[in-house]
């Protein structure tokens, strides 16, 4: 995901953490999702294939996560526009265990 997306969304009032800011860059996809689930955070990624599979695994094994938003690679401007649309129209509770596409 764009490295400056977190700071841009924070300026718009969202509580956002970027994996790079948390020194989590390089962690496995499964580790990233486990961390997000533990912290009750929605995860947004350009890694569609792996996170769709992880979402399906969570559903099939009865584990919970707080939302996964996936997208093909987009420009920063388009990513912001689409992310804001999703984030402004969904609450934290409504994102629980959902997989959304930007």
C-alpha positions in Angstrom: 0.0 0.0 0.0 1.1 3.6 -0.6 3.5 4.6 2.2 1.8 8.0 2.7 -1.8 6.7 2.7 -1.8 6.4 6.5 -0.9 10.1 7.1 -3.3 11.2 4.5 -6.2 9.3 6.0 -5.2 10.5 9.5 -5.5 14.1 8.3 -9.1 13.3 7.4 -9.9 12.0 10.9 -9.3 8.3 10.6 -7.3 6.2 13.1 -4.8 4.6 10.7 -1.5 2.8 11.1 0.7 1.8 8.2 2.8 -1.4 8.4 5.9 0.6 7.6 5.3 3.0 10.4 5.0 0.1 12.8 8.2 -1.6 11.5 6.0 -4.5 10.3 7.1 -4.2 6.7 8.3 -7.7 5.6 6.0 -9.6 7.9 4.0 -12.4 6.3 0.5 -11.7 5.1 -0.9 -14.0 7.8 1.1 -12.1 10.4 -0.2 -8.8 9.2 -3.8 -10.0 9.3 -3.3 -11.6 12.8 -1.9 -8.3 14.1 -4.8 -6.3 12.5 -7.4 -8.7 14.0 -5.8 -8.5 17.5 -5.8 -4.7 17.3 -9.4 -4.7 15.9 -8.3 -2.9 12.8 -9.4 -3.2 9.2 -6.6 -4.0 6.8 -6.2 -2.5 3.3 -3.9 -4.0 0.7 -3.1 -4.3 -3.0 -2.3 -7.9 -2.4 -5.7 -9.2 -3.6 -4.9 -12.9 -4.1 -3.3 -13.7 -0.8 -5.8 -11.7 1.3 -8.8 -13.2 -0.4 -7.4 -16.6 0.5 -6.7 -15.5 4.1 -10.2 -14.1 4.4 -11.7 -17.4 3.2 -9.4 -19.3 5.6 -10.7 -17.2 8.5 -14.3 -17.8 7.5 -13.8 -21.5 7.1 -12.0 -21.9 10.5 -14.4 -19.6 12.4 -11.7 -16.9 13.1 -12.7 -13.3 13.1 -11.1 -10.2 11.6 -12.1 -6.6 11.5 -12.3 -6.2 7.7 -10.1 -6.6 4.8 -10.2 -4.1 1.9 -8.4 -5.3 -1.2 -7.6 -3.5 -4.5 -5.6 -3.8 -7.6 -2.7 -1.4 -7.7 -4.1 2.2 -8.1 -2.6 5.7 -8.0 -2.5 7.4 -4.6 -5.2 9.8 -5.6 -7.6 7.0 -6.8 -6.7 4.9 -3.7 -7.6 7.8 -1.4 -10.9 8.5 -3.2 -12.0 4.9 -3.1 -10.8 4.3 0.5 -12.6 7.4 1.8 -15.8 6.2 0.1 -15.6 2.8 1.9 -14.4 4.2 5.2 -17.1 6.9 5.4 -19.9 4.5 4.6 -19.0 1.7 7.0 -18.6 1.5 10.7 -15.9 -0.6 12.5 -18.6 -3.1 13.5 -20.1 -3.3 9.9 -16.6 -4.2 8.6 -16.1 -7.2 10.9 -15.4 -10.3 8.9 -16.1 -8.6 5.6 -13.9 -8.6 2.5 -14.4 -5.5 0.3 -13.0 -4.4 -3.0 -12.0 -0.8 -3.7 
